[in-house]
Amino acid sequence: MLRKFFAVMISAVLLIPFLSPLNAKADDISGITLEKELRAMVEAGIMHGYGNGVYKPGEKVTRGEFVTFIARALKLPAGKPTFSDVPSSSSLAYGINAAAAANIVSGDSNGKFNPGAFVTRKDAAVMISNSLDYLKVEVTYTESSFSDINHLSADEKKAIHKNVAMNIISGYDKRTFRPDERTSRAHAAAFIYRLLTATGQDIKPEPVKPYQVANIDKNGTLTYTSTSYNSFEKAKQAMTSQKKEIVTLNKKIIYMKAHSGLVYAKSKSAATVNLYTDPKFKTVKASVPSSAKYGTTELKYVTSTNQFVQVYIGGEKFYMKLSDALLVPFESAKGRNYYENVNGELYHYLYSYDKNTYIKYNAGVAPSFMSKNQKYYSFDGAIFYNGAGKKVGTAYQYFQFLSARTKTNYTAAQLDSYIKKVLAEKEATGLSKYKGATKKSKLIGLGATLKKVEAEKRVNALMILAMANHESDYGMSKHAQTINNLFGIAVYDSAPGQGAKFKSPAESVYALADQYMNANIDWRGGYLMPNTWRAYGSAPGTKANGINVKYASDAWWGAKVGGHMYRIDKALGRKDFAKYQLGVTNAADLNVRVTPNGSIRYKYKSKGMPVAYLGQPSTWQKIISDDLRYSEGYINSHYLTTLPIAK
């Protein structure tokens, strides 16, 4: 049934103050004549801004925009695609089609809507008049005395009279309406605000929609679109259809195009964050540093949802909790990790997100495909890309993937000579932490112990020395000097000042071999013993495989230890480099047999386990056994991938 409204009654209604609180804000709405009306429409979600407090109240409105405002204001149901010039991909398609279905708008004789044409005051009057009809509001009006509307159609004149009677659109004076004047965003807001108020429609602030889509520039400045969304999926679809770059949740970037940026591990409180093997966070495989003090780990972004972030590091994809991840598109990154060929050696430059600084370490031999003075990028230290993102080559560092079950060619005396030499070099730097190193270092005279442990425990002496160099800062760290702890044993990221105490440096070496490398004294097992909680292969490795997975949170610990091994070997004459051919397993639940097709000695549950070949490659490859009980074993070569080594 039609409701009767009379102009005199409507005038009274318009005197009732708008009930929603209006707060002055630092934007371009504040202080304008129609601030109340425009702000009300913005807060109700009927009109949107351009981001960063910009609403452009004086900008002229198009037909597509104005009818979209009406569709939102009246909460019109969806309509079928109607016009040939309104593609379904358009952000205005819903509003235009909904208004057409409600008979609020129509197209021209060619079936076009002309959404980009500007809305004039007479156009706005017609659409609002049709909106009153849609709402079944009958308006009693008298013809106005405007002298500048005589050329208009009867329907246009009627629409103007109805708007004037409802005090929705008024004339400039009794004789002037200016029907052909283009409508600004502020006036559009006022017209729709008055339509809703005059007809008793609720104007409620729009429920918070936390998802937005945006572009980002090289400075990290986000430019948001005018629409927000109540679900991740809707925002993701909008990002794609509108060709935007990111999705945010409460202003935090949570989604980007696949492989388009970096992820920094950024916990709100913990020193490390977990890397999971599944998106439900059921299984933790590794952890990485996540604080400014201990380093904020850089990982490669793969993809994400509003629940998880998938990343790549060290040769494997992992899942992170969204709360632990900071997403940064490549184009806005202030810095990132990179590699360089420095006089034939591979240097890895690690970027500190929190400090905006770099540190570097020598990882080993620079691959032959690397030119000097160029930056290369890799998230695993083996597969390298240039600045344009093009793959340039693959090369693994020998010592990083060398089995700890191998033996070094160097004698105890040679290892001691290296220790003496490197301590003199450190002392000569003049750094206070190395003062008196040639006399005070806990590494002095350790060669015999290293070789004895290698023979008795089958743990490579060169690797042990490299670990000691790295973990104890050449025997000069506080833990080394005060408690003889050379390897950071029982020193955790959550309590870095603590650690296991030993009577002598030699006792620390034996503890490393017995309790950690070959351990079976607790449920975690040894790093080198297959199928224990700690075991992901017997090489220094990465976060995907090797000792690095569980031994240290530092994602590049294995590369750094491998770098120490390379430098020791180089200083002593390169007697160990490339002695073995190396590979990794490429299948899970892989049997290692006594002989080709023989009985099973042990099994690798996970793929990607580093192994050292014995003899020439063959159908059944002979390898050095990780299991302390055996010296060798056989694996079908179909399940091995031979590693190309940087030389």
C-alpha positions as CSV (number, residue, x, y, z in Angstrom):
1,M,0.0,0.0,0.0
2,L,1.3,3.4,-0.9
3,R,2.3,5.8,1.9
4,K,1.3,9.4,1.5
5,F,3.9,12.0,2.2
6,F,3.3,15.8,2.0
7,A,5.9,18.4,1.5
8,V,5.1,20.3,4.7
9,M,5.4,17.1,6.7
10,I,8.7,16.2,5.0
11,S,10.1,19.6,5.9
12,A,9.5,18.9,9.5
13,V,11.1,15.5,9.3
14,L,14.3,17.0,7.8
15,L,14.6,19.2,10.9
16,I,15.2,16.2,13.1
17,P,18.9,15.9,13.8
18,F,20.8,12.9,12.4
19,L,21.2,10.6,15.3
20,S,24.6,8.9,14.5
21,P,27.5,10.6,16.1
22,L,29.8,12.6,13.8
23,N,33.4,13.1,14.6
24,A,35.6,15.6,13.0
25,K,38.4,13.9,11.2
26,A,41.6,14.8,9.5
27,D,40.3,14.4,5.9
28,D,39.1,16.5,3.1
29,I,35.5,16.3,4.3
30,S,36.0,18.3,7.4
31,G,34.6,21.8,7.3
32,I,32.7,21.6,4.0
33,T,29.0,22.7,3.8
34,L,27.7,19.2,3.3
35,E,30.1,17.5,5.8
36,K,27.3,15.9,7.8
37,E,25.7,14.3,4.8
38,L,28.9,13.1,3.1
39,R,30.3,11.7,6.3
40,A,27.1,9.9,7.1
41,M,27.2,8.2,3.7
42,V,30.8,7.2,4.2
43,E,30.2,5.8,7.6
44,A,27.2,3.9,6.3
45,G,29.4,2.3,3.6
46,I,27.3,3.9,0.8
47,M,30.2,6.0,-0.4
48,H,33.9,5.2,-0.1
49,G,37.0,7.3,-0.3
50,Y,40.2,7.0,-2.2
51,G,42.4,6.1,0.8
52,N,44.4,8.1,3.3
53,G,41.5,10.4,4.2
54,V,40.8,11.5,0.6
55,Y,37.1,11.6,-0.5
56,K,37.2,14.4,-3.2
57,P,33.9,16.0,-2.3
58,G,34.0,18.4,-5.2
59,E,34.7,15.7,-7.8
60,K,31.9,15.1,-10.3
61,V,30.0,11.9,-10.2
62,T,29.3,9.5,-13.1
63,R,26.1,7.7,-13.9
64,G,27.7,4.4,-12.8
65,E,28.9,5.8,-9.5
66,F,25.6,7.6,-8.6
67,V,23.4,4.6,-9.3
68,T,25.9,2.4,-7.3
69,F,25.4,4.7,-4.3
70,I,21.7,4.3,-4.6
71,A,21.9,0.6,-4.9
72,R,24.0,0.5,-1.7
73,A,21.7,2.9,0.1
74,L,18.5,0.9,-0.7
75,K,20.3,-2.4,-0.4
76,L,19.0,-3.5,-3.7
77,P,19.0,-7.2,-4.6
78,A,21.3,-8.4,-7.4
79,G,20.1,-8.0,-11.0
80,K,21.0,-9.7,-14.2
81,P,23.6,-8.2,-16.6
82,T,21.7,-5.8,-18.7
83,F,23.9,-3.4,-20.6
84,S,26.5,-4.1,-23.2
85,D,28.9,-1.5,-21.9
86,V,28.9,-2.7,-18.3
87,P,31.1,-5.8,-18.1
88,S,30.6,-8.2,-15.2
89,S,34.2,-7.5,-14.1
90,S,33.4,-3.8,-13.4
91,S,33.3,-2.9,-9.8
92,L,30.1,-0.9,-10.6
93,A,28.3,-3.8,-12.3
94,Y,26.4,-5.0,-9.3
95,G,24.9,-1.6,-8.5
96,I,24.1,-0.8,-12.1
97,N,22.4,-4.1,-12.7
98,A,20.6,-4.0,-9.4
99,A,19.2,-0.6,-10.1
100,A,18.1,-1.6,-13.6
101,A,16.2,-4.6,-12.2
102,A,14.5,-2.2,-9.8
103,N,13.5,0.1,-12.7
104,I,15.5,2.9,-11.2
105,V,17.6,3.3,-14.4
106,S,17.4,2.3,-18.0
107,G,19.8,2.4,-20.9
108,D,19.7,4.1,-24.3
109,S,18.2,2.8,-27.6
110,N,21.5,0.9,-28.3
111,G,21.3,-1.1,-25.0
112,K,24.1,0.9,-23.4
113,F,24.1,2.5,-20.0
114,N,27.0,5.0,-20.5
115,P,28.3,4.5,-17.0
116,G,31.2,7.0,-17.4
117,A,28.9,9.9,-18.4
118,F,28.6,12.6,-15.7
119,V,25.3,12.8,-13.7
120,T,23.5,16.1,-14.0
121,R,21.0,17.5,-11.5
122,K,18.1,16.4,-13.7
123,D,19.6,12.9,-14.0
124,A,19.9,12.7,-10.2
125,A,16.3,13.9,-9.8
126,V,15.0,11.2,-12.2
127,M,16.9,8.4,-10.4
128,I,15.7,9.6,-7.0
129,S,12.2,9.9,-8.3
130,N,12.4,6.3,-9.5
131,S,13.8,5.3,-6.1
132,L,10.8,6.8,-4.4
133,D,8.6,4.7,-6.7
134,Y,10.6,1.6,-5.8
135,L,10.0,2.4,-2.2
136,K,6.4,2.8,-2.9
137,V,6.4,6.4,-1.6
138,E,3.7,8.6,-3.2
139,V,4.6,12.2,-3.2
140,T,2.1,15.1,-3.4
141,Y,3.7,18.0,-5.2
142,T,2.9,21.2,-7.0
143,E,4.7,22.4,-10.0
144,S,7.6,24.6,-9.3
145,S,8.3,28.0,-10.9
146,F,11.7,27.2,-12.3
147,S,12.2,29.0,-15.6
148,D,15.2,26.9,-16.7
149,I,13.4,23.5,-17.0
150,N,10.9,24.3,-19.7
151,H,13.0,22.4,-22.3
152,L,12.9,19.2,-20.3
153,S,10.7,16.2,-20.8
154,A,7.5,15.7,-18.8
155,D,9.1,12.9,-16.8
156,E,12.1,15.0,-16.0
157,K,10.0,17.9,-14.9
158,K,7.9,15.6,-12.7
159,A,11.0,14.1,-11.1
160,I,12.3,17.6,-10.2
161,H,8.9,18.7,-8.7
162,K,8.9,15.5,-6.5
163,N,12.4,16.1,-5.3
164,V,11.7,19.7,-4.5
165,A,8.5,18.8,-2.6
166,M,10.5,16.2,-0.6
167,N,13.3,18.7,0.1
168,I,15.8,16.2,-1.4
169,I,17.0,18.4,-4.3
170,S,16.2,22.1,-4.1
171,G,16.6,24.9,-6.6
172,Y,19.2,27.7,-6.3
173,D,16.4,30.1,-6.0
174,K,12.7,30.2,-6.9
175,R,13.4,30.6,-10.6
176,T,16.6,28.6,-11.1
177,F,17.2,24.8,-10.8
178,R,20.2,24.4,-13.2
179,P,19.1,21.0,-14.5
180,D,22.2,20.4,-16.7
181,E,24.8,21.2,-13.9
182,R,27.0,18.2,-13.1
183,T,26.6,16.7,-9.7
184,S,29.5,16.6,-7.2
185,R,30.2,13.8,-4.8
186,A,29.2,16.0,-1.9
187,H,25.9,16.9,-3.5
188,A,25.3,13.2,-4.4
189,A,25.8,12.3,-0.8
190,A,23.4,15.0,0.3
191,F,20.7,13.9,-2.2
192,I,20.9,10.2,-1.1
193,Y,21.1,11.2,2.6
194,R,17.9,13.2,2.3
195,L,16.2,10.4,0.3
196,L,16.9,8.0,3.1
197,T,16.0,10.4,5.9
198,A,12.8,11.6,4.3
199,T,11.5,8.1,3.6
200,G,12.4,6.8,7.1
201,Q,15.2,4.5,6.0
202,D,17.8,3.5,8.6
203,I,21.2,5.0,8.1
204,K,23.5,2.8,10.2
205,P,27.3,2.8,10.2
206,E,28.5,0.0,8.0
207,P,29.7,-3.1,10.0
208,V,33.5,-3.1,10.0
209,K,34.9,-4.9,7.0
210,P,38.5,-5.6,7.9
211,Y,39.8,-6.7,4.4
212,Q,41.0,-4.2,1.8
213,V,42.9,-4.4,-1.4
214,A,45.6,-1.9,-2.4
215,N,48.7,-1.2,-4.4
216,I,52.1,-0.5,-2.8
217,D,54.9,1.8,-4.0
218,K,58.6,1.5,-3.6
219,N,58.4,3.4,-0.3
220,G,55.9,1.0,1.2
221,T,53.0,3.4,0.9
222,L,49.7,1.7,0.5
223,T,47.0,3.1,-1.8
224,Y,43.7,1.5,-1.0
225,T,40.7,1.1,-3.2
226,S,37.4,2.6,-2.0
227,T,35.8,-0.7,-1.0
228,S,36.4,-3.0,2.0
229,Y,35.3,-6.6,2.4
230,N,34.1,-8.9,5.1
231,S,35.9,-12.0,3.9
232,F,39.3,-12.9,2.6
233,E,37.9,-14.6,-0.4
234,K,35.9,-11.6,-1.5
235,A,39.0,-9.4,-1.1
236,K,41.2,-11.8,-3.0
237,Q,38.7,-11.9,-5.9
238,A,38.6,-8.1,-5.9
239,M,42.4,-7.9,-5.9
240,T,42.5,-10.1,-9.0
241,S,39.6,-8.5,-10.9
242,Q,40.8,-5.0,-10.2
243,K,44.5,-5.9,-10.9
244,K,45.7,-4.8,-7.5
245,E,48.8,-6.1,-5.7
246,I,47.9,-6.9,-2.1
247,V,45.2,-7.8,0.4
248,T,45.3,-6.4,3.9
249,L,43.6,-7.5,7.1
250,N,43.2,-4.6,9.6
251,K,45.9,-2.8,7.5
252,K,48.4,-5.7,7.7
253,I,49.4,-7.2,4.4
254,I,48.3,-10.9,4.3
255,Y,48.2,-11.8,0.7
256,M,50.2,-11.0,-2.5
257,K,50.6,-12.5,-5.9
258,A,52.4,-15.8,-5.7
259,H,56.2,-15.6,-5.4
260,S,56.0,-11.8,-5.5
261,G,57.8,-10.9,-2.3
262,L,59.5,-11.6,1.0
263,V,58.4,-12.8,4.3
264,Y,60.1,-11.8,7.5
265,A,59.7,-13.9,10.6
266,K,58.3,-11.4,13.1
267,S,56.9,-12.8,16.4
268,K,55.3,-10.3,18.8
269,S,57.1,-11.8,21.8
270,A,59.1,-15.0,21.0
271,A,62.8,-15.2,19.9
272,T,61.9,-17.7,17.2
273,V,58.9,-18.7,15.1
274,N,58.0,-22.2,14.0
275,L,58.0,-23.6,10.5
276,Y,55.3,-26.2,10.0
277,T,55.0,-28.9,7.4
278,D,51.2,-28.5,7.1
279,P,48.7,-25.6,6.9
280,K,46.9,-26.8,10.1
281,F,50.1,-26.3,12.1
282,K,50.1,-29.9,13.4
283,T,53.8,-30.7,12.8
284,V,56.7,-28.4,13.6
285,K,59.9,-29.2,11.5
286,A,62.1,-26.3,12.3
287,S,62.3,-22.8,13.8
288,V,63.9,-19.5,12.7
289,P,65.0,-16.3,14.5
290,S,62.3,-13.6,14.7
291,S,63.6,-10.7,16.8
292,A,65.7,-7.7,16.2
293,K,68.2,-8.9,18.7
294,Y,68.9,-12.3,17.2
295,G,67.9,-11.6,13.6
296,T,64.7,-11.4,11.6
297,T,64.8,-14.3,9.1
298,E,64.0,-13.5,5.5
299,L,62.0,-16.2,3.6
300,K,60.5,-16.4,0.1
301,Y,56.8,-15.7,-0.1
302,V,54.9,-18.5,-1.9
303,T,51.3,-17.8,-1.2
304,S,49.0,-17.2,1.8
305,T,45.4,-17.1,3.1
306,N,43.9,-15.4,6.1
307,Q,45.1,-18.4,8.1
308,F,48.6,-19.2,7.0
309,V,51.6,-18.1,5.0
310,Q,53.4,-20.6,2.8
311,V,57.1,-19.8,2.5
312,Y,60.3,-21.3,1.0
313,I,63.6,-21.6,2.7
314,G,66.6,-24.0,2.3
315,G,65.0,-26.1,-0.4
316,E,61.6,-26.7,1.1
317,K,58.2,-25.1,1.4
318,F,56.9,-24.5,5.0
319,Y,53.8,-23.0,6.6
320,M,53.9,-20.1,9.1
321,K,51.2,-18.6,11.3
322,L,49.9,-15.3,9.9
323,S,50.7,-13.7,13.2
324,D,54.4,-14.6,12.9
325,A,54.8,-13.3,9.4
326,L,55.5,-9.9,7.9
327,L,54.9,-9.8,4.1
328,V,56.9,-7.4,2.0
329,P,56.5,-7.2,-1.8
330,F,59.7,-7.1,-3.8
331,E,59.1,-3.6,-5.1
332,S,58.8,-2.1,-1.7
333,A,61.6,-4.0,0.0
334,K,64.3,-1.6,1.4
335,G,66.8,-4.4,1.2
336,R,67.1,-8.2,0.9
337,N,69.6,-11.0,1.2
338,Y,71.9,-11.5,-1.8
339,Y,75.0,-13.2,-3.0
340,E,78.2,-12.0,-4.8
341,N,81.2,-13.5,-6.4
342,V,84.1,-11.9,-4.6
343,N,87.4,-13.0,-6.1
344,G,86.1,-16.5,-6.8
345,E,84.4,-16.9,-3.4
346,L,80.7,-16.9,-2.6
347,Y,79.7,-14.2,-0.1
348,H,76.3,-14.1,1.3
349,Y,75.0,-10.7,2.4
350,L,72.2,-10.9,5.0
351,Y,69.9,-8.0,5.4
352,S,68.6,-6.9,8.8
353,Y,65.0,-5.7,8.4
354,D,65.0,-4.1,11.8
355,K,68.3,-2.3,11.5
356,N,68.4,-1.7,7.7
357,T,72.0,-3.0,7.6
358,Y,73.9,-5.9,6.1
359,I,76.3,-8.5,7.5
360,K,78.1,-11.1,5.4
361,Y,79.8,-14.4,5.5
362,N,82.0,-16.5,3.2
363,A,80.0,-19.5,2.1
364,G,82.6,-21.2,-0.1
365,V,83.3,-21.3,-3.8
366,A,81.5,-19.0,-6.1
367,P,79.7,-20.9,-8.9
368,S,81.3,-20.6,-12.4
369,F,78.2,-19.0,-13.8
370,M,78.4,-16.0,-11.4
371,S,80.0,-12.8,-12.7
372,K,81.9,-10.5,-10.4
373,N,80.2,-7.3,-9.0
374,Q,76.7,-8.6,-9.6
375,K,74.0,-9.5,-7.1
376,Y,72.4,-12.9,-7.2
377,Y,69.5,-14.1,-5.2
378,S,68.7,-17.5,-3.6
379,F,66.6,-18.8,-0.7
380,D,68.5,-22.1,-0.5
381,G,72.1,-21.2,-1.4
382,A,72.0,-23.4,-4.4
383,I,69.5,-22.2,-7.0
384,F,70.4,-18.7,-8.1
385,Y,68.5,-15.9,-9.8
386,N,69.5,-12.5,-11.2
387,G,67.9,-9.2,-10.4
388,A,65.2,-9.7,-13.0
389,G,64.2,-13.0,-11.4
390,K,65.7,-15.2,-14.1
391,K,67.3,-18.4,-13.0
392,V,71.1,-18.3,-13.9
393,G,72.3,-21.7,-12.5
394,T,72.4,-24.3,-9.7
395,A,75.4,-25.1,-7.6
396,Y,75.7,-26.6,-4.1
397,Q,78.5,-25.9,-1.6
398,Y,80.5,-29.1,-1.1
399,F,81.1,-28.9,2.6
400,Q,77.6,-27.8,3.4
401,F,76.3,-31.1,2.1
402,L,79.3,-33.3,3.0
403,S,78.4,-36.2,5.3
404,A,79.8,-35.9,8.8
405,R,80.5,-39.6,8.7
406,T,83.4,-38.9,6.3
407,K,86.9,-38.4,7.6
408,T,89.2,-35.4,7.0
409,N,92.6,-35.9,5.4
410,Y,94.2,-33.6,7.9
411,T,96.2,-34.7,10.9
412,A,95.9,-33.4,14.5
413,A,99.1,-31.4,14.0
414,Q,97.7,-29.8,10.8
415,L,94.5,-28.9,12.5
416,D,96.5,-27.4,15.4
417,S,98.6,-25.4,13.0
418,Y,95.4,-23.9,11.5
419,I,94.1,-23.1,14.9
420,K,97.3,-21.3,15.7
421,K,97.3,-19.4,12.4
422,V,93.7,-18.3,12.6
423,L,93.9,-17.2,16.2
424,A,96.9,-15.0,15.3
425,E,94.9,-13.4,12.5
426,K,92.0,-12.7,14.8
427,E,94.2,-11.2,17.5
428,A,95.8,-9.0,14.8
429,T,92.5,-7.4,14.0
430,G,92.7,-5.4,17.2
431,L,89.2,-6.2,18.2
432,S,88.7,-6.4,22.0
433,K,86.9,-9.7,21.8
434,Y,90.1,-11.3,20.3
435,K,92.6,-9.8,22.7
436,G,95.0,-12.5,23.8
437,A,93.4,-15.1,21.5
438,T,96.7,-16.9,20.8
439,K,97.0,-17.6,24.5
440,K,93.4,-17.7,25.8
441,S,91.4,-19.5,23.1
442,K,89.8,-22.7,24.2
443,L,90.7,-24.2,20.8
444,I,94.4,-24.3,21.4
445,G,95.8,-27.8,21.2
446,L,92.4,-29.4,20.4
447,G,93.7,-31.2,17.3
448,A,94.4,-34.5,19.0
449,T,91.0,-34.6,20.6
450,L,89.3,-33.8,17.3
451,K,91.0,-36.7,15.5
452,K,90.4,-39.1,18.4
453,V,86.7,-38.4,18.4
454,E,86.7,-38.7,14.6
455,A,88.2,-42.2,14.9
456,E,86.1,-43.4,17.8
457,K,82.8,-41.7,17.1
458,R,82.8,-41.4,13.3
459,V,82.2,-37.6,13.3
460,N,84.3,-35.6,10.9
461,A,87.1,-33.7,12.8
462,L,87.0,-30.8,10.2
463,M,83.3,-30.3,10.8
464,I,83.7,-30.4,14.5
465,L,86.4,-27.7,14.3
466,A,84.2,-25.6,12.0
467,M,81.3,-25.9,14.4
468,A,83.6,-24.8,17.3
469,N,84.9,-21.8,15.3
470,H,81.4,-20.7,14.5
471,E,79.6,-21.4,17.8
472,S,82.4,-20.3,20.2
473,D,83.9,-17.5,18.0
474,Y,87.2,-19.3,17.8
475,G,87.1,-20.3,21.4
476,M,86.8,-16.8,22.7
477,S,83.1,-16.6,23.5
478,K,81.8,-16.1,27.0
479,H,80.5,-19.7,27.1
480,A,83.8,-21.1,25.8
481,Q,85.9,-19.1,28.3
482,T,83.8,-19.6,31.4
483,I,82.2,-23.0,31.0
484,N,84.2,-24.7,28.2
485,N,81.2,-24.9,26.0
486,L,82.4,-24.8,22.4
487,F,79.2,-25.7,20.6
488,G,76.3,-23.8,22.2
489,I,75.2,-27.0,23.9
490,A,72.0,-26.4,25.8
491,V,72.1,-22.7,24.9
492,Y,68.6,-21.8,23.7
493,D,67.2,-18.7,22.0
494,S,64.9,-18.2,24.9
495,A,67.8,-18.2,27.4
496,P,71.0,-17.4,25.6
497,G,73.0,-16.7,28.7
498,Q,72.7,-20.3,30.0
499,G,74.3,-23.5,28.7
500,A,75.9,-26.8,29.6
501,K,79.1,-26.6,31.7
502,F,82.2,-28.8,31.0
503,K,85.4,-29.5,32.8
504,S,87.5,-29.0,29.7
505,P,87.1,-28.2,26.0
506,A,87.8,-31.8,25.2
507,E,84.8,-32.9,27.3
508,S,82.7,-30.5,25.3
509,V,83.9,-32.2,22.1
510,Y,83.0,-35.6,23.4
511,A,79.6,-34.4,24.6
512,L,78.9,-33.1,21.1
513,A,79.7,-36.5,19.6
514,D,78.2,-38.7,22.2
515,Q,75.1,-36.8,23.4
516,Y,74.1,-35.0,20.2
517,M,75.6,-36.5,17.0
518,N,75.3,-40.1,18.0
519,A,73.0,-39.8,21.0
520,N,70.5,-42.3,22.0
521,I,70.3,-41.2,25.6
522,D,66.9,-39.6,25.3
523,W,63.8,-39.6,23.0
524,R,65.3,-37.0,20.6
525,G,68.2,-39.2,19.4
526,G,71.2,-38.1,17.5
527,Y,71.6,-35.7,14.6
528,L,73.5,-38.3,12.6
529,M,71.5,-41.4,13.5
530,P,68.7,-42.1,11.0
531,N,65.0,-41.8,12.0
532,T,65.4,-40.0,15.3
533,W,63.6,-36.8,16.1
534,R,66.7,-34.7,15.4
535,A,67.9,-36.6,12.3
536,Y,67.4,-34.9,8.9
537,G,70.7,-36.0,7.4
538,S,74.3,-36.0,8.5
539,A,75.6,-32.9,6.7
540,P,75.5,-29.3,8.0
541,G,72.7,-28.7,5.6
542,T,69.8,-26.2,5.5
543,K,66.4,-25.8,7.1
544,A,65.1,-28.5,4.8
545,N,67.8,-31.1,5.5
546,G,70.9,-31.8,7.6
547,I,71.9,-30.9,11.1
548,N,70.7,-27.3,10.6
549,V,67.1,-28.4,10.8
550,K,67.1,-28.9,14.5
551,Y,70.5,-27.8,15.8
552,A,70.3,-24.1,15.3
553,S,67.4,-21.7,14.6
554,D,69.7,-19.7,12.2
555,A,68.5,-20.6,8.7
556,W,72.0,-20.2,7.4
557,W,73.9,-22.1,10.2
558,G,74.7,-25.0,7.9
559,A,76.0,-22.7,5.2
560,K,78.2,-20.8,7.7
561,V,79.6,-24.0,9.1
562,G,80.3,-25.2,5.6
563,G,82.0,-21.9,5.0
564,H,84.3,-22.5,7.9
565,M,85.1,-26.0,6.6
566,Y,85.9,-24.5,3.2
567,R,88.3,-21.9,4.7
568,I,90.1,-24.5,6.9
569,D,90.5,-26.8,3.9
570,K,91.7,-23.9,1.8
571,A,94.3,-22.8,4.4
572,L,95.6,-26.4,4.7
573,G,96.0,-27.1,1.0
574,R,92.5,-28.2,-0.2
575,K,93.0,-31.9,0.5
576,D,89.3,-32.5,1.4
577,F,87.5,-30.5,-1.2
578,A,85.5,-32.7,-3.7
579,K,86.9,-35.9,-2.4
580,Y,83.4,-37.5,-2.6
581,Q,80.5,-37.2,-5.0
582,L,77.5,-36.0,-3.1
583,G,73.7,-36.5,-3.6
584,V,70.4,-36.4,-1.8
585,T,67.6,-38.9,-1.6
586,N,64.5,-38.0,-3.6
587,A,62.0,-40.3,-2.1
588,A,60.6,-40.9,1.4
589,D,60.7,-44.3,3.2
590,L,63.8,-45.2,1.3
591,N,65.7,-48.4,2.2
592,V,69.4,-48.5,2.6
593,R,70.5,-52.1,2.0
594,V,73.4,-54.3,3.0
595,T,74.1,-55.2,-0.6
596,P,72.4,-54.4,-3.9
597,N,68.9,-56.0,-3.5
598,G,70.0,-57.3,-0.2
599,S,68.5,-57.0,3.3
600,I,67.6,-53.7,4.8
601,R,70.1,-52.0,7.1
602,Y,68.1,-48.9,7.9
603,K,65.5,-46.6,6.3
604,Y,65.3,-42.8,5.5
605,K,61.8,-41.8,6.4
606,S,62.1,-38.4,4.8
607,K,63.4,-37.4,1.4
608,G,66.2,-34.9,0.8
609,M,68.8,-36.7,3.0
610,P,72.4,-35.8,2.0
611,V,74.7,-38.8,1.3
612,A,78.3,-39.3,0.2
613,Y,78.9,-41.8,-2.6
614,L,81.6,-44.5,-2.4
615,G,83.0,-45.6,-5.7
616,Q,81.7,-44.7,-9.1
617,P,78.0,-44.1,-9.8
618,S,76.1,-47.3,-10.6
619,T,72.6,-48.7,-10.6
620,W,73.0,-49.5,-6.9
621,Q,75.0,-46.7,-5.4
622,K,77.3,-47.5,-2.5
623,I,77.2,-44.8,0.2
624,I,78.7,-43.9,3.5
625,S,76.3,-45.1,6.2
626,D,74.7,-42.6,8.6
627,D,73.9,-45.3,11.0
628,L,76.9,-45.6,13.4
629,R,76.6,-49.4,13.4
630,Y,77.5,-49.7,9.7
631,S,80.3,-48.2,7.5
632,E,78.4,-48.4,4.2
633,G,75.1,-49.3,2.5
634,Y,73.4,-49.4,-0.9
635,I,70.6,-47.3,-2.4
636,N,69.0,-47.7,-5.8
637,S,70.4,-44.8,-7.8
638,H,66.9,-44.1,-9.2
639,Y,66.1,-42.6,-5.7
640,L,69.2,-40.4,-5.6
641,T,69.8,-36.9,-7.1
642,T,73.5,-36.1,-7.6
643,L,74.3,-32.6,-6.6
644,P,76.2,-30.2,-8.9
645,I,78.9,-28.8,-6.8
646,A,80.2,-25.2,-7.1
647,K,83.8,-25.4,-8.3
